[in-house]
Each structure stands twice: as structure tokens, then as C-alpha cells.
């Protein structure tokens, strides 16, 4: 099982969806009082967390010999 264009497209779409959900929770529903620093930290955390997952998946595929 290797990365495909569909994997990357679905993953990119999921990043956008998760950022949108976070925006709604923080900005519109005032979770964490809607603080700008919280928004920045959450956005960076989401982006870096998703990128870390991509790196982990790539390493895992190498470890199990799927590449």
C-alpha cells in the first residue's frame, strides 16, 4: 500500500476540513474565549500534526517493506 494521488488529495482535504472545524469552534462558538494566540497555536498544531502523520506513514511503509 503506497501513497497515491487520492491519498494526498483526501489528506489535504481533511487538513482543510479540520482547520475549518477548529475555526468554527474557536471563533464562532468562542471556545477558549476566541483568543488569537489560541487560534494560531491550534492552526499550527493541526498543520504540523498532519504533516507528522504523513512522515510517520511513509516511515511505517518503509519499515514493513511496502515501498
MODELLER restraints for C-alpha pairs under 7 A, 6 or more apart:
rsr = mdl.restraints
at = mdl.atoms
rsr.add(forms.Gaussian(group=physical.xy_distance, feature=features.Distance(at['CA:1:A'], at['CA:66:A']), mean=6.00, stdev=0.5))
rsr.add(forms.Gaussian(group=physical.xy_distance, feature=features.Distance(at['CA:2:A'], at['CA:66:A']), mean=6.83, stdev=0.5))
rsr.add(forms.Gaussian(group=physical.xy_distance, feature=features.Distance(at['CA:2:A'], at['CA:67:A']), mean=6.40, stdev=0.5))
rsr.add(forms.Gaussian(group=physical.xy_distance, feature=features.Distance(at['CA:19:A'], at['CA:43:A']), mean=6.48, stdev=0.5))
rsr.add(forms.Gaussian(group=physical.xy_distance, feature=features.Distance(at['CA:25:A'], at['CA:31:A']), mean=5.80, stdev=0.5))
rsr.add(forms.Gaussian(group=physical.xy_distance, feature=features.Distance(at['CA:26:A'], at['CA:32:A']), mean=6.52, stdev=0.5))
rsr.add(forms.Gaussian(group=physical.xy_distance, feature=features.Distance(at['CA:26:A'], at['CA:34:A']), mean=5.01, stdev=0.5))
rsr.add(forms.Gaussian(group=physical.xy_distance, feature=features.Distance(at['CA:26:A'], at['CA:39:A']), mean=6.80, stdev=0.5))
rsr.add(forms.Gaussian(group=physical.xy_distance, feature=features.Distance(at['CA:27:A'], at['CA:34:A']), mean=5.09, stdev=0.5))
rsr.add(forms.Gaussian(group=physical.xy_distance, feature=features.Distance(at['CA:61:A'], at['CA:67:A']), mean=6.19, stdev=0.5))
